[in-house]
């Protein structure tokens, strides 16, 4: 099934990556001209990369790898350079909306499971909220107005969300590979907080609440999780609490799927995943528990709507790997402080409070 592409003007579909490249250049620091000379390209090429008119993703793989290495050699902030991959992913998703091919089977949201970093890059372009790691990295001042981020023009944002909704509708009636596309498009649609758009998204999500009724692991588990978290984003936390209680807690396969998904979402799984099957690995192989613990610890306060899911995942991780506090005492100390703060706030479910007390006990017992 196809989504009919609208007629539109030519647009810049590499703007997110271009903005990250600009922050990397300024972190050296270099001017556009001096960096162009260092990279042995002309000034127009450099300006095209940063504006998004010449997307970095269109470069040959070898040339792109050489660019990244050269930026690092010149002294660019490695944390900023590290965002280039997720920025290119975000630009690819944006390009699919602004310059659609009409064939949803080729849509990037149908090709791989996106990560938190990609979601952060998309949120930056769609809502203006910068990723946590880039919050304090404002672009250097210059003559005239300076954009604080790669926020899309209003008309482009409207088209992006219209495309997402149309894609989600088309994928819903599809089969096979359309399942991943549907759940990811519907989740991203929840970023549009306009009254009419939020109403459409809430209606579409509530229409899928049947998947939340399944107990424990099922083939629709990933869709149920995505539905519940998207509803929480829209201000309805109860489906997520129900999901934890009904479709996650006390089911070994579901608990493993949740840990695997979080490890991937937080960047602990190095290879991109083409579908949701990686979640079913009961051996919990392929990711580092310390990396997952770090992501959960420092991410909890950036996602207040999902605190109960963070808490349950921390509880499951420390129950599975009780040695983790000894592996990283500093991390365990920081987590203990966050646990105490959440317990004082009293804004979580009874299950979450019980699990927090267990986490607190493990931290005290093992450090």
C-alpha positions as CSV (number, residue, x, y, z in Angstrom):
1,X,0.0,0.0,0.0
2,X,1.3,3.5,-0.8
3,X,1.1,6.9,0.7
4,X,0.5,9.4,-2.2
5,X,3.3,11.9,-2.2
6,X,2.2,15.6,-2.3
7,X,3.6,18.1,-4.7
8,X,6.1,20.3,-2.9
9,X,9.1,22.5,-3.2
10,X,12.6,21.2,-2.9
11,X,13.6,21.2,0.8
12,X,16.7,20.7,3.0
13,X,16.6,17.2,4.4
14,X,20.0,17.1,6.0
15,X,19.4,20.0,8.5
16,X,19.7,18.0,11.7
17,X,23.1,16.4,10.7
18,X,24.2,19.8,9.4
19,X,23.5,21.5,12.7
20,X,25.4,18.8,14.6
21,X,28.3,19.2,12.2
22,X,28.2,22.9,12.9
23,X,28.4,22.3,16.7
24,X,31.3,19.9,16.1
25,X,33.1,22.5,14.0
26,X,32.6,25.2,16.6
27,X,33.8,22.9,19.4
28,X,37.3,22.8,17.7
29,X,36.9,25.8,17.2
30,X,37.1,26.5,13.4
31,X,35.3,28.8,11.0
32,X,33.5,27.3,8.0
33,X,36.4,28.4,5.8
34,X,39.2,27.1,7.9
35,X,37.5,23.7,8.4
36,X,36.7,23.5,4.7
37,X,40.5,24.1,4.0
38,X,41.4,21.4,6.6
39,X,39.0,19.0,5.0
40,X,40.2,19.9,1.5
41,X,36.7,20.9,0.3
42,X,35.4,24.2,-1.0
43,X,33.5,26.6,1.2
44,X,30.3,26.0,-0.7
45,X,30.4,22.3,0.1
46,X,31.0,23.1,3.8
47,X,28.1,25.5,3.8
48,X,25.9,23.0,2.0
49,X,26.6,20.3,4.6
50,X,25.8,22.6,7.5
51,X,22.6,24.0,5.9
52,X,21.4,20.6,5.0
53,X,21.2,21.3,1.3
54,X,23.9,18.7,0.8
55,X,23.0,16.0,3.3
56,X,26.1,14.2,4.8
57,X,24.2,10.9,4.4
58,X,24.6,11.3,0.6
59,X,28.4,11.0,1.0
60,X,30.1,7.7,0.1
61,X,30.7,5.6,3.2
62,X,34.5,6.0,3.0
63,X,34.3,9.7,2.7
64,X,31.9,10.0,5.6
65,X,34.2,7.8,7.8
66,X,37.2,10.0,6.8
67,X,35.2,13.2,7.7
68,X,34.4,11.8,11.2
69,X,38.0,10.8,11.8
70,X,39.3,14.1,10.6
71,X,36.9,16.0,12.9
72,X,38.2,14.0,15.9
73,X,41.8,14.6,14.9
74,X,41.2,18.3,14.7
75,X,39.9,18.3,18.3
76,X,36.1,18.3,17.8
77,X,34.2,17.3,20.9
78,X,33.8,13.5,20.7
79,X,30.4,13.7,22.4
80,X,29.1,16.0,19.6
81,X,30.7,13.9,16.8
82,X,29.0,10.9,18.4
83,X,25.6,12.4,17.6
84,X,26.2,12.4,13.8
85,X,24.9,8.9,13.3
86,X,21.5,9.4,15.0
87,X,21.3,12.8,13.3
88,X,21.6,11.1,9.9
89,X,18.9,8.6,11.0
90,X,16.6,11.5,12.0
91,X,17.2,13.3,8.7
92,X,16.4,10.1,6.8
93,X,13.1,9.8,8.6
94,X,12.3,13.5,8.0
95,X,13.2,13.1,4.3
96,X,10.8,10.2,4.0
97,X,8.0,12.6,5.0
98,X,9.1,15.7,3.1
99,X,10.1,13.9,-0.1
100,X,8.1,10.7,0.1
101,X,8.5,7.9,-2.5
102,X,5.0,6.7,-2.1
103,X,6.1,3.1,-1.3
104,X,5.8,2.5,2.5
105,X,7.8,-0.8,2.3
106,X,10.8,1.5,1.7
107,X,10.1,3.8,4.6
108,X,13.0,4.0,7.1
109,X,10.6,3.4,10.0
110,X,9.9,0.0,8.5
111,X,13.6,-0.8,8.0
112,X,15.0,-0.7,11.5
113,X,14.1,-0.2,15.2
114,X,15.0,3.3,16.1
115,X,16.8,4.3,19.3
116,X,16.5,7.0,22.0
117,X,19.2,9.0,20.3
118,X,17.3,9.1,17.0
119,X,14.1,10.0,18.9
120,X,16.0,12.9,20.6
121,X,17.2,14.1,17.3
122,X,13.7,14.0,15.8
123,X,12.3,15.8,18.9
124,X,14.9,18.5,18.4
125,X,13.8,19.1,14.8
126,X,10.0,18.8,15.6
127,X,9.6,20.4,19.0
128,X,12.8,22.4,19.5
129,X,13.7,20.5,22.7
130,X,17.4,19.7,22.5
131,X,18.8,16.3,23.5
132,X,20.1,16.1,27.1
133,X,23.7,15.8,26.0
134,X,23.5,18.9,23.8
135,X,21.4,21.2,26.1
136,X,24.3,23.4,27.0
137,X,25.9,23.5,23.6
138,X,24.5,26.7,22.0
139,X,25.9,27.7,18.6
140,X,28.4,30.5,18.6
141,X,26.9,34.0,18.0
142,X,27.3,35.7,14.6
143,X,25.8,38.5,12.6
144,X,22.0,38.3,12.3
145,X,19.7,35.8,14.0
146,X,21.2,32.5,15.0
147,X,19.1,29.3,15.2
148,X,19.3,27.6,18.5
149,X,18.6,24.2,16.9
150,X,17.6,22.5,13.7
151,X,13.8,23.1,14.2
152,X,11.9,22.5,11.0
153,X,9.9,25.3,9.5
154,X,6.2,25.3,10.6
155,X,5.0,24.1,7.2
156,X,7.5,21.2,7.2
157,X,6.5,20.2,10.7
158,X,2.8,20.1,9.6
159,X,3.7,18.0,6.6
160,X,5.9,15.7,8.6
161,X,3.1,14.8,11.1
162,X,0.5,14.6,8.3
163,X,2.7,12.1,6.6
164,X,3.2,10.1,9.8
165,X,-0.5,9.9,10.4
166,X,-1.2,8.8,6.8
167,X,1.7,6.3,7.0
168,X,0.4,4.8,10.3
169,X,-3.1,4.4,8.7
170,X,-1.6,2.7,5.6
171,X,0.6,0.4,7.7
172,X,-2.2,-0.5,10.0
173,X,-4.0,-2.3,7.2
174,X,-0.9,-3.9,5.9
175,X,0.8,-7.1,7.1
176,X,4.2,-8.6,7.7
177,X,6.8,-5.8,7.7
178,X,4.2,-3.1,8.2
179,X,3.9,-3.9,11.9
180,X,7.1,-2.1,12.9
181,X,6.3,0.8,10.6
182,X,2.9,1.2,12.2
183,X,4.0,1.2,15.8
184,X,6.9,3.5,15.2
185,X,4.9,6.0,13.1
186,X,2.1,6.1,15.6
187,X,4.6,6.6,18.5
188,X,6.3,9.5,16.7
189,X,2.9,11.0,15.9
190,X,2.5,11.6,19.7
191,X,5.2,14.3,19.4
192,X,2.6,16.6,17.8
193,X,0.8,18.2,20.7
194,X,-1.6,20.4,18.7
195,X,-5.2,19.8,20.0
196,X,-6.5,18.2,16.8
197,X,-3.4,16.2,16.2
198,X,-3.2,15.0,19.8
199,X,-6.9,14.0,19.6
200,X,-6.2,12.0,16.4
201,X,-3.2,10.2,17.9
202,X,-5.1,9.5,21.2
203,X,-8.0,8.0,19.2
204,X,-5.6,5.9,17.1
205,X,-3.8,4.7,20.2
206,X,-6.9,3.9,22.1
207,X,-8.1,1.9,19.1
208,X,-5.0,-0.3,19.7
209,X,-5.6,-0.8,23.4
210,X,-6.8,-4.3,22.7
211,X,-3.1,-5.3,22.5
212,X,-2.7,-4.1,26.1
213,X,-5.2,-6.7,27.3
214,X,-2.8,-9.6,26.6
215,X,-1.1,-11.0,29.7
216,X,2.6,-11.6,29.6
217,X,4.6,-12.1,26.4
218,X,2.9,-12.2,23.1
219,X,3.7,-11.4,19.5
220,X,2.1,-8.0,20.0
221,X,4.1,-7.2,23.1
222,X,6.3,-4.5,21.4
223,X,3.2,-2.8,20.0
224,X,1.5,-2.9,23.4
225,X,4.6,-1.3,25.0
226,X,4.8,1.4,22.3
227,X,1.1,2.1,22.7
228,X,1.3,2.4,26.4
229,X,4.3,4.7,26.4
230,X,2.8,6.9,23.7
231,X,-0.4,7.3,25.7
232,X,1.8,8.3,28.7
233,X,3.4,10.9,26.5
234,X,0.0,12.3,25.8
235,X,-0.8,12.6,29.6
236,X,-2.6,9.3,30.1
237,X,-0.3,7.2,32.5
238,X,-2.8,4.4,33.3
239,X,-2.3,2.2,30.2
240,X,1.5,2.1,31.0
241,X,0.8,1.2,34.6
242,X,-1.6,-1.5,33.4
243,X,1.0,-2.7,30.9
244,X,3.6,-3.1,33.6
245,X,1.2,-5.0,35.8
246,X,-0.4,-7.2,33.2
247,X,2.0,-7.6,30.3
248,X,5.5,-7.3,31.9
249,X,5.8,-8.1,35.6
250,X,6.4,-11.7,36.6
251,X,6.6,-13.1,33.0
252,X,10.2,-14.2,32.3
253,X,10.0,-13.7,28.5
254,X,8.4,-10.3,28.8
255,X,11.0,-9.2,31.5
256,X,13.8,-10.3,29.2
257,X,12.2,-8.5,26.2
258,X,12.0,-5.3,28.3
259,X,15.6,-5.5,29.3
260,X,16.7,-6.2,25.7
261,X,14.6,-3.4,24.4
262,X,16.0,-0.9,27.0
263,X,19.5,-2.0,26.2
264,X,18.9,-1.3,22.5
265,X,17.0,1.9,23.1
266,X,19.8,3.3,25.3
267,X,22.5,2.5,22.8
268,X,23.9,-0.7,24.5
269,X,23.3,-2.8,21.5
270,X,25.8,-1.8,18.8
271,X,24.2,-3.2,15.7
272,X,20.9,-1.8,14.3
273,X,18.0,-4.3,14.5
274,X,15.7,-4.8,11.5
275,X,12.7,-5.9,13.6
276,X,11.6,-6.7,17.1
277,X,12.8,-10.3,17.3
278,X,16.0,-9.4,19.1
279,X,13.8,-8.8,22.2
280,X,13.1,-12.5,22.6
281,X,16.7,-13.3,23.6
282,X,16.2,-15.0,27.0
283,X,20.0,-15.2,27.5
284,X,20.3,-11.4,27.7
285,X,23.4,-11.6,25.5
286,X,24.8,-8.8,23.3
287,X,24.8,-5.9,25.8
288,X,26.6,-4.7,28.8
289,X,24.5,-4.5,32.1
290,X,26.6,-1.6,33.4
291,X,25.8,0.4,30.3
292,X,22.1,-0.2,30.8
293,X,22.3,0.6,34.5
294,X,24.0,3.9,33.6
295,X,21.4,4.8,31.0
296,X,18.5,4.1,33.4
297,X,20.1,5.9,36.3
298,X,20.8,9.2,34.4
299,X,17.8,9.0,32.2
300,X,15.1,8.6,34.8
301,X,14.6,12.3,35.5
302,X,14.5,13.3,31.9
303,X,11.3,11.2,31.3
304,X,8.9,11.9,34.2
305,X,6.0,10.3,32.4
306,X,7.8,7.0,32.3
307,X,9.2,6.8,35.8
308,X,7.3,3.7,36.7
309,X,8.7,1.9,33.7
310,X,12.2,3.1,34.6
311,X,11.8,1.8,38.1
312,X,10.5,-1.6,37.1
313,X,13.4,-2.0,34.6
314,X,15.9,-1.0,37.3
315,X,14.4,-3.5,39.7
316,X,14.5,-6.3,37.0
317,X,18.1,-5.4,36.1
318,X,19.4,-5.5,39.6
319,X,17.4,-8.6,40.4
320,X,19.0,-10.3,37.4
321,X,22.5,-8.8,38.1
322,X,22.8,-8.1,41.8
323,X,26.6,-7.6,41.5
324,X,26.1,-4.4,39.5
325,X,26.6,-1.9,42.4
326,X,30.0,-3.5,43.1
327,X,31.0,-3.2,39.4
328,X,30.5,0.6,39.5
329,X,30.3,2.1,43.0
330,X,30.1,5.7,41.7
331,X,27.1,4.8,39.6
332,X,25.5,2.9,42.5
333,X,26.0,6.0,44.7
334,X,24.3,8.3,42.1
335,X,21.5,5.8,41.7
336,X,20.9,5.7,45.4
337,X,20.5,9.4,45.5
338,X,17.9,9.3,42.7
339,X,16.1,6.4,44.3
340,X,15.8,8.4,47.6
341,X,14.5,11.5,45.7
342,X,11.8,9.5,43.9
343,X,10.7,7.9,47.1
344,X,10.4,11.3,48.7
345,X,8.3,12.6,45.8
346,X,5.6,10.0,46.3
347,X,4.3,10.2,42.7
348,X,4.7,6.5,41.8
349,X,2.5,3.4,42.0
350,X,2.5,1.0,44.9
351,X,4.3,-1.6,42.8
352,X,7.0,1.0,41.9
353,X,7.5,2.0,45.6
354,X,7.9,-1.7,46.6
355,X,10.4,-2.2,43.8
356,X,12.3,1.0,44.7
357,X,12.7,-0.2,48.2
358,X,14.1,-3.5,46.9
359,X,16.5,-1.5,44.6
360,X,17.5,0.6,47.6
361,X,18.2,-2.5,49.7
362,X,20.4,-4.0,46.9
363,X,22.4,-0.8,46.7
364,X,23.0,-0.7,50.4
365,X,23.8,-4.4,50.6
366,X,26.2,-4.5,47.7
367,X,28.2,-1.2,48.3
